[in-house]
């Protein structure tokens, strides 16, 4: 191996880039040189080709050796026994002064301790450890250390080791909000339907009403992106879910009332309401026609308390000005003039009609989402989803540039489901930029979610440990894995979850290294159990106790489609699998249909997949009787919907993220077949909780 090749390998290691990984078939896949260089460059390494690696490695070694403190340290359960430091070799034996403060505060007193050198010096600095023996309250703190250049500080995350757990065996139902119908909806479910959905599930004994991400999206020109997994921001909410008829001041706004009373507008709403597919841009435009004049009128007088608070919030006004600038220029921020592109916008949000609109609708959205969440009620509530990334043209990447890696996209390597791999388009978190920024942005994201989520589902939870980076212009097959500081991410999650009293579930499907699930369990994250993946020739195995168990996910076939095998020809047609793979999958499905009755007493054999209802109900009852912490049913499955909400690897032309249910929520609630299935799930869950409680009391376990 050449010196340049060795230098590149060592440089990659020091940046956290994996040289190879084991795929889902157990084969070792090595990172390509071009992809490795592209990923290193995206992280800021000064390397464009092999010959640059030696100099880049020298610079990286010196940078790390001269760093007095690691940017972030974790204190589990408040214990901070020691920290790693780098001290000048000239005074390695001298005492070091240190202080601990809440984040943002200056030290008012200092302690001192002697460092213990733990390795050979490099670039004039020796790695050492400071023995502190401190106890800290939960939260974010600063560790200060006095150096020759003055005091420096690092972030200390004092976190409970585990996230909260469900009290008993919970169950719930999943439905995309846009898919929910009402007699008077505007072509999409609203936060009012979400509140009714949650109330219905709660009334049947359920604890969880789950939906797809509700974050802000681009739904008008120049950027229409219907995928809820490509949000414009993970700090703000999607205003198309606002129930316009419940907006304060509507009756007193002449222009808004005139729009509502316009016969042509009523006809437009009727068309949107009848559609089998949500027309997200048309819905957004219709709601804005009414909400915009209402927003302008509201800002002419004394602002309601919540809106006044939002209008004085720098983050909210910054977001509103960004959205206004996108609309004004008709282009994403990368095409703006240099000053604006680099984050400087002139003027005030309160003097800009477009920005005032975005402040107003964020106020309405948070008010209505808060009512739908009902977080002050009994245990349980909404399960909200946190996408792994954001739209690269969105607010978060524009404002928090250092927390993201440009010129690459997060994705997934080829596996049994997606033979070509996946490129999700979203720029991944920068593993070093986020640390140097104290995870400020991601901490804000978690807190935004937990404000309303009783259960937070972390999309692609493997990303807490590592993410598959696909260089721009490269095939998804040619990605490279990049490591993250998993303990720091778990600590961020734990602090936010414990402060909110929320349960955390991780989506851990796909290429999962062996260390991920034990780490999730150790920190109280529920894992994901999916019957479609687990069912096989041995029937349907028991879900783990620390899991959210379901038949499928939003990215998989509906149960009816899976049982009949109608999804396989579609995936072959789209080029997602080849003919041999399709045959193998169909053969496995036939074997699974034949084996399922062995683990589901009372289920009759259905070798040709003609009766999805019987297998659906039997499988749900099997999950409900299990020890799984949470069992989820999909409303689409209960309705025997044939088509999925999304087919990964395909665009909007496949009707992704648009399918609405053919009945209103009220009609669905009156269906005896659905009610009886959910009642059986509730009985099984309650029986399991009672049995678990009895065993606990018998054993004397607190």
MITITOR-139072 format. One record per residue (C-alpha): x, y, z; residue number from 1. Coordinates in Angstrom, 1 decimal, always signed. Layout:
<atoms>
      x      y      z  nr
      X      Y      Z NUM
...
</atoms>
This chain:
<atoms>
      x      y      z  nr
   +0.0   +0.0   +0.0   1
   +1.4   +3.4   -0.9   2
   +2.1   +6.2   +1.6   3
   -0.7   +8.3   +0.1   4
   -3.2   +5.5   +0.4   5
   -2.2   +4.9   +4.1   6
   -2.5   +8.6   +4.7   7
   -5.9   +8.7   +3.2   8
   -7.1   +5.8   +5.3   9
   -5.8   +7.4   +8.5  10
   -7.3  +10.8   +7.5  11
  -10.6   +9.1   +7.0  12
  -10.4   +7.4  +10.4  13
   -9.7  +10.8  +12.1  14
  -12.7  +12.3  +10.5  15
  -14.9   +9.4  +11.4  16
  -15.3   +8.0   +7.9  17
  -15.6   +4.2   +7.8  18
  -13.2   +2.2   +5.6  19
  -15.8   -0.6   +5.1  20
  -19.1   -1.9   +6.4  21
  -21.0   -5.2   +6.5  22
  -24.1   -5.2   +4.4  23
  -27.4   -6.9   +5.2  24
  -26.2  -10.0   +3.4  25
  -23.1  -10.3   +5.6  26
  -20.7   -9.2   +2.9  27
  -17.9   -6.7   +3.5  28
  -18.2   -3.6   +1.4  29
  -15.2   -1.3   +1.1  30
  -15.5   +2.5   +0.6  31
  -14.3   +3.7   -2.8  32
  -11.5   +6.2   -3.0  33
  -13.4   +8.8   -4.9  34
  -16.4   +8.6   -2.5  35
  -14.1   +8.8   +0.5  36
  -12.4  +11.9   -0.8  37
  -15.7  +13.5   -1.7  38
  -17.0  +12.9   +1.8  39
  -13.9  +14.2   +3.5  40
  -14.1  +17.3   +1.4  41
  -17.7  +17.8   +2.4  42
  -16.5  +17.7   +6.0  43
  -14.0  +20.5   +5.3  44
  -10.9  +18.4   +4.9  45
   -8.4  +20.1   +2.5  46
   -8.2  +17.1   +0.1  47
   -9.2  +16.9   -3.5  48
   -7.1  +14.0   -4.6  49
   -4.8  +11.3   -3.2  50
   -1.7  +13.5   -3.1  51
   -3.4  +15.9   -0.7  52
   -4.0  +13.3   +2.0  53
   -0.5  +13.5   +3.6  54
   -0.7  +17.3   +4.2  55
   -4.4  +17.1   +5.2  56
   -3.6  +14.4   +7.8  57
   -0.8  +16.4   +9.3  58
   -3.1  +19.4   +9.7  59
   -5.8  +17.3  +11.2  60
   -3.4  +15.7  +13.7  61
   -2.2  +19.1  +14.8  62
   -5.7  +20.5  +15.1  63
   -6.9  +17.7  +17.3  64
   -3.7  +17.6  +19.4  65
   -3.9  +21.4  +20.2  66
   -7.6  +21.3  +21.2  67
   -7.6  +21.9  +25.0  68
  -11.0  +20.3  +25.5  69
  -13.3  +18.0  +23.6  70
  -16.2  +20.3  +22.5  71
  -18.8  +18.1  +24.3  72
  -18.7  +15.8  +27.3  73
  -21.5  +13.6  +28.7  74
  -22.3  +13.3  +32.4  75
  -24.7  +10.3  +32.7  76
  -27.1  +10.7  +35.6  77
  -25.2  +13.9  +36.5  78
  -21.8  +12.1  +37.2  79
  -18.8  +13.9  +35.8  80
  -15.8  +11.9  +37.2  81
  -13.2  +13.1  +34.7  82
  -12.7  +14.8  +31.3  83
  -10.1  +14.5  +28.6  84
   -7.8  +17.5  +28.0  85
   -4.7  +18.3  +26.0  86
   -2.0  +20.2  +28.0  87
   +1.2  +21.7  +26.8  88
   +4.1  +19.4  +27.4  89
   +6.1  +22.2  +29.0  90
   +3.7  +22.3  +32.0  91
   +2.1  +18.9  +31.9  92
   +2.6  +18.3  +35.6  93
   +1.1  +21.6  +36.8  94
   -2.4  +22.0  +38.3  95
   -5.2  +23.1  +36.0  96
   -7.9  +25.5  +37.1  97
  -11.5  +24.5  +36.1  98
  -15.1  +25.6  +36.8  99
  -18.6  +24.3  +36.0 100
  -21.5  +26.6  +35.3 101
  -25.0  +26.4  +33.7 102
  -24.7  +27.0  +30.0 103
  -24.3  +30.7  +29.2 104
  -23.1  +31.8  +32.6 105
  -19.6  +33.0  +33.6 106
  -17.6  +31.3  +36.4 107
  -17.7  +33.0  +39.8 108
  -15.4  +30.5  +41.4 109
  -12.7  +28.1  +40.3 110
  -11.3  +24.8  +41.5 111
   -8.0  +23.1  +40.6 112
   -6.7  +19.6  +40.0 113
   -3.6  +18.0  +38.6 114
   -4.0  +16.3  +35.2 115
   -2.9  +12.7  +34.6 116
   -1.0  +12.3  +31.4 117
   -2.3   +9.3  +29.4 118
   -0.3   +9.1  +26.2 119
   +2.6  +10.4  +24.2 120
   +2.7  +14.1  +23.2 121
   +1.9  +15.3  +19.8 122
   +2.5  +18.7  +18.3 123
   +3.7  +19.9  +21.7 124
   +0.6  +18.8  +23.6 125
   +0.0  +15.7  +25.8 126
   -3.3  +13.9  +26.2 127
   -4.4  +13.9  +29.8 128
   -7.3  +13.5  +32.1 129
   -8.7  +15.8  +34.7 130
  -10.3  +14.0  +37.7 131
  -13.3  +16.2  +38.7 132
  -15.7  +14.0  +40.7 133
  -18.6  +16.4  +40.1 134
  -22.4  +15.9  +40.3 135
  -24.6  +18.1  +38.1 136
  -28.3  +18.6  +37.7 137
  -29.9  +17.5  +34.5 138
  -29.4  +19.9  +31.6 139
  -26.7  +21.8  +29.7 140
  -23.6  +23.1  +31.4 141
  -20.2  +24.6  +30.6 142
  -16.9  +23.2  +31.8 143
  -14.3  +26.0  +31.9 144
  -10.5  +25.3  +31.9 145
   -7.8  +27.9  +32.3 146
   -5.2  +27.7  +29.5 147
   -2.1  +29.8  +28.5 148
   -4.4  +31.6  +26.1 149
   -7.1  +32.3  +28.7 150
  -10.2  +30.3  +29.7 151
  -11.9  +28.0  +27.3 152
  -15.1  +26.1  +27.7 153
  -16.9  +22.9  +26.5 154
  -20.5  +21.8  +26.7 155
  -21.4  +19.2  +29.3 156
  -24.6  +17.3  +28.8 157
  -25.9  +16.1  +32.1 158
  -28.5  +13.5  +31.1 159
  -30.5  +10.7  +32.7 160
  -29.2   +7.5  +31.3 161
  -32.6   +6.3  +30.0 162
  -35.6   +8.0  +28.4 163
  -39.1   +7.6  +30.0 164
  -41.0   +4.3  +29.4 165
  -44.7   +3.7  +28.8 166
  -46.8   +3.1  +31.9 167
  -48.3   -0.3  +31.0 168
  -48.8   -1.8  +27.5 169
  -49.9   +0.9  +25.2 170
  -51.6   +0.6  +21.8 171
  -52.6   +3.1  +19.1 172
  -53.4   +3.8  +15.5 173
  -51.4   +5.5  +12.7 174
  -52.9   +7.7  +10.0 175
  -51.3  +10.4   +7.8 176
  -53.1  +13.7   +8.7 177
  -53.6  +14.6   +5.1 178
  -55.5  +11.3   +4.5 179
  -58.1  +12.0   +7.2 180
  -61.4  +13.3   +5.8 181
  -64.2  +15.4   +7.2 182
  -67.5  +16.5   +5.7 183
  -66.3  +20.1   +5.6 184
  -62.5  +19.7   +5.1 185
  -60.5  +21.7   +2.5 186
  -59.0  +18.7   +0.7 187
  -56.7  +17.8   +3.6 188
  -57.1  +16.7   +7.2 189
  -56.6  +19.6   +9.7 190
  -55.4  +19.9  +13.3 191
  -59.0  +19.6  +14.2 192
  -59.3  +16.2  +12.6 193
  -56.1  +15.3  +14.4 194
  -57.7  +16.2  +17.7 195
  -60.8  +14.1  +16.9 196
  -58.6  +11.2  +15.8 197
  -56.7  +11.3  +19.1 198
  -59.9  +11.6  +21.0 199
  -61.4   +8.6  +19.2 200
  -58.4   +6.4  +19.9 201
  -58.3   +7.5  +23.5 202
  -62.0   +6.8  +23.9 203
  -61.5   +3.2  +22.8 204
  -58.7   +2.8  +25.4 205
  -55.7   +3.5  +23.2 206
  -52.8   +5.7  +24.3 207
  -51.3   +6.7  +21.0 208
  -52.5   +8.5  +17.8 209
  -49.6   +8.5  +15.3 210
  -49.1  +10.5  +12.1 211
  -46.4  +11.4   +9.6 212
  -44.2  +14.5  +10.2 213
  -46.1  +17.8  +10.6 214
  -43.2  +20.1  +10.1 215
  -43.2  +23.1   +7.7 216
  -43.0  +22.3   +4.0 217
  -42.4  +24.0   +0.7 218
  -45.9  +23.7   -1.0 219
  -45.8  +26.6   -3.5 220
  -43.5  +27.8   -6.3 221
  -40.6  +27.7   -6.8 222
  -40.2  +24.6   -4.6 223
  -43.1  +22.2   -4.3 224
  -42.0  +19.2   -2.1 225
  -45.0  +17.1   -0.8 226
  -42.8  +14.6   +1.1 227
  -43.1  +15.3   +4.9 228
  -39.6  +13.8   +5.2 229
  -38.1  +16.7   +3.3 230
  -39.4  +19.6   +5.5 231
  -38.4  +23.3   +5.0 232
  -37.7  +23.4   +8.7 233
  -37.9  +21.0  +11.7 234
  -38.4  +24.0  +14.0 235
  -41.8  +25.1  +12.6 236
  -45.1  +23.6  +11.6 237
  -47.0  +23.0   +8.4 238
  -49.7  +25.7   +8.1 239
  -51.7  +23.7   +5.6 240
  -53.1  +21.7   +8.5 241
  -54.6  +24.8  +10.1 242
  -58.4  +24.7  +10.5 243
  -59.2  +28.0   +8.9 244
  -62.7  +28.1  +10.3 245
  -61.4  +28.2  +13.8 246
  -59.0  +31.1  +13.2 247
  -59.6  +34.0  +15.8 248
  -61.0  +37.2  +14.2 249
  -62.3  +35.5  +11.1 250
  -65.8  +36.8  +11.4 251
  -64.6  +40.4  +11.7 252
  -62.3  +40.3   +8.7 253
  -64.2  +41.5   +5.6 254
  -61.8  +40.4   +3.0 255
  -61.5  +36.9   +4.4 256
  -65.2  +36.6   +4.7 257
  -65.7  +37.7   +1.1 258
  -63.3  +35.0   +0.0 259
  -65.2  +32.4   +1.9 260
  -68.5  +33.6   +0.5 261
  -67.3  +33.7   -3.1 262
  -69.2  +30.9   -5.0 263
  -66.2  +30.1   -7.2 264
  -64.1  +29.6   -4.0 265
  -66.8  +27.3   -2.6 266
  -66.7  +25.3   -5.8 267
  -62.9  +25.1   -5.5 268
  -63.1  +23.8   -2.0 269
  -65.8  +21.2   -3.0 270
  -63.4  +19.9   -5.7 271
  -60.5  +19.7   -3.3 272
  -62.7  +17.9   -0.8 273
  -63.9  +15.3   -3.3 274
  -60.4  +14.4   -4.6 275
  -59.0  +11.0   -3.8 276
  -55.5  +12.6   -3.7 277
  -54.5  +15.6   -1.7 278
  -53.4  +18.5   -4.0 279
  -51.1  +20.0   -1.4 280
  -50.2  +23.2   -3.4 281
  -53.9  +24.0   -4.2 282
  -54.8  +23.4   -0.5 283
  -52.0  +25.7   +0.6 284
  -53.1  +28.4   -1.8 285
  -56.8  +28.2   -0.8 286
  -56.0  +28.5   +2.9 287
  -53.7  +31.4   +2.3 288
  -56.4  +33.3   +0.4 289
  -58.3  +33.5   +3.6 290
  -55.5  +33.6   +6.2 291
  -53.4  +36.3   +4.5 292
  -55.9  +39.1   +4.9 293
  -56.7  +37.9   +8.4 294
  -53.0  +38.0   +9.2 295
  -52.6  +41.6   +7.9 296
  -55.7  +42.8   +9.8 297
  -54.5  +41.1  +13.0 298
  -51.2  +42.9  +12.9 299
  -52.9  +46.3  +12.7 300
  -54.2  +46.1  +16.3 301
  -53.0  +44.8  +19.6 302
  -51.6  +41.3  +19.1 303
  -53.0  +38.3  +21.0 304
  -50.5  +37.2  +23.7 305
  -49.3  +34.1  +21.9 306
  -48.7  +36.0  +18.6 307
  -47.0  +38.8  +20.5 308
  -44.6  +36.4  +22.0 309
  -43.9  +34.8  +18.7 310
  -43.4  +38.2  +17.0 311
  -40.7  +39.0  +19.6 312
  -39.0  +35.6  +19.2 313
  -35.8  +36.1  +17.1 314
  -35.9  +32.5  +15.8 315
  -39.5  +32.9  +14.6 316
  -39.0  +36.3  +13.0 317
  -35.8  +35.0  +11.3 318
  -37.8  +32.1   +9.9 319
  -40.6  +34.3   +8.7 320
  -38.2  +36.6   +6.9 321
  -36.6  +33.7   +5.2 322
  -39.9  +32.4   +3.9 323
  -40.8  +35.8   +2.7 324
  -37.5  +36.1   +0.9 325
  -38.0  +32.8   -0.8 326
  -41.4  +34.0   -2.1 327
  -40.1  +37.4   -3.1 328
  -37.2  +36.1   -5.1 329
  -38.9  +33.0   -6.4 330
  -35.7  +31.0   -5.9 331
  -34.0  +28.9   -3.3 332
  -31.4  +30.6   -1.1 333
  -28.4  +29.1   -3.1 334
  -29.5  +31.4   -6.0 335
  -29.8  +34.6   -3.9 336
  -27.2  +37.4   -3.9 337
  -24.2  +36.8   -1.8 338
  -25.2  +38.8   +1.3 339
  -28.6  +37.2   +1.6 340
  -27.2  +33.8   +0.7 341
  -24.8  +34.0   +3.5 342
  -27.6  +34.7   +6.0 343
  -28.1  +38.5   +6.2 344
  -31.6  +39.8   +5.5 345
  -32.4  +43.5   +5.8 346
  -35.6  +44.9   +7.4 347
  -37.9  +43.7  +10.0 348
  -40.4  +40.9   +9.9 349
  -43.1  +43.1  +11.4 350
  -42.8  +45.5   +8.5 351
  -43.1  +42.8   +5.8 352
  -46.6  +41.6   +4.8 353
  -45.2  +38.2   +3.7 354
  -43.2  +37.7   +6.9 355
  -46.2  +38.8   +9.0 356
  -48.3  +36.1   +7.3 357
  -45.7  +33.4   +8.2 358
  -45.6  +34.6  +11.9 359
  -49.4  +34.5  +12.0 360
  -49.8  +31.0  +10.6 361
  -47.1  +29.7  +12.9 362
  -49.1  +31.1  +15.8 363
  -52.3  +29.4  +14.6 364
  -50.5  +26.1  +13.9 365
  -48.9  +25.9  +17.3 366
  -52.2  +26.8  +19.1 367
  -54.2  +24.2  +17.2 368
  -51.4  +21.5  +17.4 369
  -51.2  +22.1  +21.1 370
  -55.0  +21.5  +21.4 371
  -54.7  +18.3  +19.3 372
  -51.8  +17.0  +21.4 373
  -53.6  +17.4  +24.7 374
  -50.3  +16.9  +26.5 375
  -51.9  +17.9  +29.9 376
  -54.2  +14.8  +29.7 377
  -53.6  +11.3  +30.8 378
  -50.6   +9.2  +29.7 379
  -50.2   +8.9  +26.0 380
  -51.1  +11.3  +23.2 381
  -49.6  +12.0  +19.8 382
  -46.8  +10.0  +18.3 383
  -44.9  +12.5  +16.1 384
  -42.2  +11.6  +13.7 385
  -38.8  +13.3  +13.5 386
  -37.4  +13.1   +9.9 387
  -33.7  +12.2   +9.6 388
  -33.1  +15.4   +7.6 389
  -34.4  +18.6   +6.1 390
  -34.7  +20.0   +2.6 391
  -31.4  +21.5   +1.6 392
  -33.2  +24.6   +0.2 393
  -34.9  +25.1   +3.5 394
  -34.5  +27.5   +6.5 395
  -32.6  +25.2   +8.7 396
  -29.7  +24.6   +6.3 397
  -29.6  +28.2   +5.3 398
  -29.4  +29.5   +8.9 399
  -27.5  +26.6  +10.5 400
  -24.9  +26.0   +7.8 401
  -22.2  +24.6  +10.1 402
  -24.5  +21.9  +11.4 403
  -24.9  +20.3   +7.9 404
  -22.6  +18.8   +5.4 405
  -22.9  +20.2   +1.8 406
  -22.5  +18.3   -1.4 407
  -23.6  +15.0   +0.1 408
  -27.0  +13.4   +0.9 409
  -28.0  +11.0   +3.6 410
  -29.2   +7.6   +2.3 411
  -29.0   +3.9   +2.7 412
  -26.9   +1.2   +1.1 413
  -28.5   -1.5   -1.1 414
  -30.5   -4.1   +0.8 415
  -33.0   -6.8   +0.2 416
  -35.8   -4.3   -0.3 417
  -34.0   -1.6   -2.3 418
  -31.3   -3.2   -4.4 419
  -30.0   +0.1   -5.8 420
  -29.6   +1.8   -2.4 421
  -31.4   +5.0   -1.5 422
  -30.4   +8.7   -1.8 423
  -32.8  +10.7   +0.4 424
  -31.5  +14.1   -0.9 425
  -31.2  +15.7   +2.6 426
  -27.8  +17.0   +3.7 427
  -26.7  +15.0   +6.7 428
  -25.7  +16.5  +10.1 429
  -22.0  +17.5  +10.1 430
  -20.5  +15.3  +12.8 431
  -17.9  +17.9  +13.8 432
  -19.8  +21.1  +13.0 433
  -22.7  +20.1  +15.2 434
  -20.3  +19.4  +18.1 435
  -18.5  +22.7  +17.8 436
  -21.9  +24.4  +17.8 437
  -22.8  +22.6  +21.0 438
  -25.6  +20.7  +19.2 439
  -27.6  +23.9  +19.6 440
  -29.7  +23.4  +16.5 441
  -30.5  +19.8  +17.1 442
  -31.3  +20.4  +20.8 443
  -33.9  +23.0  +19.6 444
  -35.3  +20.4  +17.1 445
  -35.8  +17.8  +19.9 446
  -37.4  +20.3  +22.2 447
  -39.7  +21.5  +19.4 448
  -40.9  +18.0  +18.8 449
  -41.3  +17.0  +22.5 450
  -43.4  +20.1  +23.1 451
  -46.3  +18.2  +21.5 452
  -45.2  +14.5  +21.3 453
  -46.1  +12.0  +23.9 454
  -44.1   +9.5  +21.8 455
  -41.4  +10.7  +19.5 456
  -40.4   +8.4  +16.6 457
  -36.8   +9.0  +15.5 458
  -36.6   +8.3  +11.8 459
  -33.6   +6.1  +10.9 460
  -32.3   +5.9  +14.5 461
  -29.1   +4.2  +13.2 462
  -28.2   +7.8  +12.3 463
  -27.5   +8.4  +16.0 464
  -24.4   +6.2  +15.5 465
  -23.6   +6.5  +11.8 466
  -25.1   +7.7   +8.5 467
  -24.6   +6.6   +4.9 468
  -23.4   +9.6   +2.9 469
  -23.9   +9.7   -0.9 470
  -21.7  +12.2   -2.7 471
  -23.5  +14.5   -5.0 472
  -23.6  +13.0   -8.5 473
  -22.7   +9.5   -7.3 474
  -24.9   +6.4   -7.3 475
  -26.5   +5.5   -4.0 476
  -24.5   +2.2   -4.3 477
  -21.3   +4.2   -3.8 478
  -22.0   +5.9   -0.5 479
  -19.7   +5.9   +2.6 480
  -20.6   +5.5   +6.2 481
  -19.7   +8.4   +8.6 482
  -19.6   +7.9  +12.4 483
  -21.3  +10.2  +14.9 484
  -20.8  +10.6  +18.7 485
  -23.7   +8.3  +19.7 486
  -23.5   +9.0  +23.4 487
  -23.8  +12.7  +22.9 488
  -26.9  +12.2  +20.7 489
  -28.5   +9.9  +23.2 490
  -27.8  +12.4  +26.0 491
  -29.5  +15.2  +23.9 492
  -32.5  +13.0  +23.4 493
  -32.6  +11.9  +27.0 494
  -32.5  +15.5  +28.4 495
  -35.3  +16.7  +26.1 496
  -37.5  +13.5  +26.6 497
  -37.2  +13.5  +30.4 498
  -38.0  +17.1  +30.7 499
  -41.1  +16.5  +28.6 500
  -42.0  +13.1  +30.1 501
  -42.1  +11.7  +26.6 502
  -41.4   +8.1  +25.3 503
  -38.8   +7.8  +22.4 504
  -39.0   +5.1  +19.7 505
  -36.3   +4.5  +17.1 506
  -36.8   +3.3  +13.6 507
  -34.0   +0.7  +13.4 508
  -34.7   -1.1  +10.1 509
  -32.3   -1.8   +7.3 510
  -28.5   -2.2   +7.7 511
  -28.2   -2.2  +11.5 512
  -24.8   -2.8  +13.1 513
  -24.8   -5.2  +16.0 514
  -24.1   -2.5  +18.6 515
  -27.1   -0.2  +17.8 516
  -30.0   -2.1  +19.4 517
  -28.1   -2.8  +22.7 518
  -27.3   +0.9  +22.9 519
  -30.9   +1.8  +22.2 520
  -32.1   -0.5  +24.9 521
  -29.5   +0.8  +27.4 522
  -30.8   +4.3  +26.9 523
  -34.5   +3.5  +26.9 524
  -35.3   +3.9  +23.2 525
  -37.9   +1.5  +22.0 526
  -37.0   -0.4  +18.9 527
  -39.2   -1.1  +15.8 528
  -40.7   -4.5  +15.2 529
  -42.4   -4.9  +11.8 530
  -44.4   -8.1  +11.1 531
  -43.9   -7.8   +7.4 532
  -40.1   -8.2   +7.9 533
  -40.4  -10.7  +10.7 534
  -43.0  -13.1   +9.4 535
  -41.5  -16.1   +7.6 536
  -41.5  -19.9   +7.4 537
  -41.6  -20.0  +11.2 538
  -44.7  -17.9  +11.4 539
  -44.8  -14.6  +13.3 540
  -42.3  -14.4  +16.1 541
  -42.9  -12.7  +19.5 542
  -42.0   -8.9  +19.4 543
  -39.3   -7.8  +22.0 544
  -40.7   -6.2  +25.1 545
  -38.8   -2.9  +24.4 546
  -40.4   -2.4  +21.0 547
  -43.1   -0.6  +19.0 548
  -44.7   -3.5  +17.2 549
  -46.7   -3.0  +13.9 550
  -47.6   -4.8  +10.8 551
  -45.7   -2.4   +8.5 552
  -44.5   +1.2   +8.2 553
  -45.5   +4.1   +5.9 554
  -42.7   +3.1   +3.5 555
  -44.0   -0.5   +3.1 556
  -47.0   -2.1   +1.3 557
  -50.3   -2.0   +3.1 558
  -51.2   -5.3   +4.8 559
  -53.7   -6.1   +2.0 560
  -51.0   -5.4   -0.7 561
  -48.4   -7.4   +1.2 562
  -50.7  -10.4   +1.8 563
  -51.8  -10.5   -1.9 564
  -48.3   -9.7   -3.2 565
  -49.4   -6.9   -5.4 566
  -46.5   -4.7   -4.3 567
  -43.9   -7.0   -5.9 568
  -44.7   -6.5   -9.6 569
  -44.8   -2.7   -8.9 570
  -41.3   -2.7   -7.5 571
  -40.1   -4.8  -10.4 572
  -41.7   -2.4  -12.8 573
  -40.0   +0.6  -11.2 574
  -36.6   -1.1  -11.4 575
  -36.3   -1.3   -7.6 576
  -35.8   -5.1   -7.8 577
  -35.0   -7.4  -10.7 578
  -36.9  -10.4  -11.9 579
  -35.0  -13.0   -9.8 580
  -35.5  -10.9   -6.7 581
  -39.2  -10.6   -7.4 582
  -39.6  -14.4   -7.8 583
  -37.7  -15.0   -4.5 584
  -39.9  -12.4   -2.7 585
  -43.1  -13.9   -4.0 586
  -42.0  -17.4   -3.1 587
  -41.1  -16.2   +0.5 588
  -44.6  -14.6   +0.7 589
  -46.2  -17.9   -0.3 590
  -44.2  -19.7   +2.4 591
  -45.1  -17.0   +4.9 592
  -48.8  -17.3   +4.2 593
  -48.6  -21.0   +4.7 594
  -46.7  -20.8   +7.9 595
  -48.6  -18.0   +9.6 596
  -51.6  -20.1  +10.8 597
  -49.1  -22.2  +12.9 598
  -48.4  -19.2  +15.1 599
  -51.9  -17.7  +14.9 600
  -54.4  -20.2  +16.4 601
  -57.7  -20.0  +14.6 602
  -56.4  -18.5  +11.3 603
  -57.3  -20.6   +8.4 604
  -54.8  -21.3   +5.6 605
  -54.9  -18.8   +2.8 606
  -52.2  -19.9   +0.4 607
  -53.3  -17.6   -2.5 608
  -53.7  -14.5   -0.3 609
  -57.4  -14.0   -0.9 610
  -58.5  -13.0   +2.6 611
  -56.3  -10.2   +4.0 612
  -58.9   -9.3   +6.6 613
  -58.6  -12.6   +8.6 614
  -54.8  -12.5   +8.6 615
  -54.8   -8.8   +9.5 616
  -57.0   -9.3  +12.5 617
  -55.2  -12.4  +13.7 618
  -51.7  -10.8  +13.3 619
  -52.9   -7.7  +15.2 620
  -54.2   -9.8  +18.0 621
  -50.9  -11.7  +18.1 622
  -49.1   -8.4  +18.5 623
  -51.6   -7.1  +21.1 624
  -51.1  -10.2  +23.3 625
  -47.3   -9.8  +23.2 626
  -45.0   -8.0  +25.7 627
  -44.3   -5.2  +23.2 628
  -44.3   -1.8  +24.9 629
  -46.5   -0.2  +22.2 630
  -48.6   -1.9  +19.5 631
  -49.7   +0.1  +16.5 632
  -52.3   -0.5  +13.9 633
  -52.5   +1.4  +10.6 634
  -55.9   +2.9   +9.7 635
  -55.1   +2.1   +6.1 636
  -54.7   -1.5   +7.0 637
  -57.9   -1.6   +8.9 638
  -59.7   -0.2   +5.8 639
  -57.9   -2.8   +3.7 640
  -56.4   -0.1   +1.5 641
  -54.5   -1.7   -1.4 642
  -52.0   +1.1   -2.2 643
  -49.2   +2.4   +0.0 644
  -48.8   +6.0   +1.0 645
  -45.2   +6.0   -0.3 646
  -43.0   +3.9   -2.5 647
  -39.4   +4.8   -1.5 648
  -37.1   +5.5   -4.4 649
  -39.8   +7.0   -6.6 650
  -41.0  +10.6   -7.0 651
  -44.4  +12.3   -6.8 652
  -45.4  +10.8  -10.1 653
  -46.1   +7.6   -8.1 654
  -48.7   +9.6   -6.1 655
  -46.6   +9.4   -2.9 656
  -47.8  +11.3   +0.2 657
  -51.2  +12.1   -1.3 658
  -53.7   +9.2   -0.8 659
  -56.8  +10.1   +1.2 660
  -59.1   +7.6   +2.8 661
  -62.4   +7.0   +1.0 662
  -64.5   +7.7   +4.2 663
  -64.6  +10.5   +6.6 664
  -63.3  +10.0  +10.1 665
  -66.9  +10.0  +11.5 666
  -67.9   +7.3   +9.0 667
  -64.8   +5.2   +9.9 668
  -65.7   +5.5  +13.6 669
  -69.1   +4.0  +12.9 670
  -67.7   +1.0  +11.2 671
  -68.3   -2.1  +13.4 672
  -65.5   -4.2  +11.8 673
  -62.9   -1.5  +12.8 674
  -64.4   -0.9  +16.2 675
  -64.4   -4.6  +17.1 676
  -60.8   -5.0  +16.0 677
  -59.6   -2.1  +18.1 678
  -61.7   -3.3  +21.1 679
  -60.0   -6.7  +20.9 680
  -56.6   -5.0  +20.8 681
  -57.5   -3.0  +23.8 682
  -58.7   -6.0  +25.8 683
  -55.5   -7.9  +25.0 684
  -53.3   -4.9  +26.0 685
  -55.2   -4.4  +29.3 686
  -55.0   -8.0  +30.1 687
  -51.2   -7.9  +29.5 688
  -50.8   -4.8  +31.7 689
  -52.8   -6.4  +34.5 690
  -50.7   -9.6  +34.3 691
  -47.5   -7.6  +34.3 692
  -48.6   -5.6  +37.3 693
  -49.6   -8.7  +39.2 694
  -46.2  -10.3  +38.5 695
  -44.4   -7.1  +39.6 696
  -46.3   -6.9  +42.8 697
  -45.7  -10.6  +43.5 698
  -42.0  -10.2  +43.0 699
  -41.9   -7.1  +45.1 700
  -40.2   -5.2  +42.3 701
  -40.7   -1.4  +42.7 702
</atoms>
